[in-house]
Amino acid sequence: MTKVLIATDKPFAPIAVKEIREVVEEAGFELGLLEGYTSKEELLSAVADADALIVRSDIADKDVIDTAAKLKIIVRAGAGYDNVDLQAATDKGVVVMNTPGQNSNAVAELVFGMMVYHARNFFNGKSGFELKEKTLGLHAYGYVGKNVARIAKGFGMEVYAFDPFIPKEEIERDGVKWMGTVEELYKTCQYISLHIPANAQTKRSINYALLSLMPRKGVLVNTARAEVINEEELLKIFADRDDLAYLSDILPANLAGFQDAYATRIFCTPKKMGAQTQEANVNAGIAAAKQIVAFIRHGDRTFQVNK
Ligand code: 3PG
């Protein structure tokens, strides 16, 4: 029998697992579940007899792919697939997909949760400030960026976006101001929200030079990936400019370095939780299950990312 394995270090909400199970079993497949595992060995052992794998930020590297002798498809239930070794998958004829857009509202809402929490002095009772009429720059305008723009309008923020892969007209159609260069975006906006993937072009690209362009009281919000930040240079600009703040859904490698020196200018969620809502889990999980069924049944390769 075809076996679909959900392997999630950070488990989906139970309702999502229930609904994924329904999709999988209705197709006549079997569901395996490995949640909250603590070692790679557990993952290797669980994946050994799987035909299909659903993961979140879980590392699906060459070992995992090579161990799963029957594996035909990996679906990353989410947007970023930098955790999957695409080359190893391609070499073994394994199709890799993501589920674009399915968890993006959850991530976008967290952006505002963090911005309000910071603007109100981490809810310590002292007078803070409002987001209304502040400038917000979206560094990339994909599904999450679009949702952030939509919510920002409700807050009365002035929204700008830079994305070399999205046509100017598409950005302007949403009432967002188009920026032609990344430098222009950082110069213009008090808040910058990162929505870029982690890849060879973007890794460590958020550096001193870029951040030094930000206006006074600049706030960098990172719900994207830790790897896009040049952490040493972020620390350096924190030392040189006492007006900047960093709000992140991903812990910096040198968390202690930031927190000891800059406790009032940094906030990090203890565990990446942007996409951790019931709705996002259900949407991304069901999409992943349906994509697996459609691929195994009909060879449907929509959303394949290792073409
Ligand atoms: C994504 O790329 O979809 C988000 O970063 C969410 O990741 P998660 O599924 O590990 O929470």
Boltz pocket constraint, residues with backbone or C-beta under 6 A from the ligand:
constraints:
  - pocket:
      binder: B
      contacts: [[A, 10], [A, 56], [A, 57], [A, 58], [A, 77], [A, 78], [A, 79], [A, 80], [A, 81], [A, 103], [A, 223], [A, 224], [A, 272], [A, 273], [A, 274], [A, 275], [A, 276]]
      max_distance: 6.0
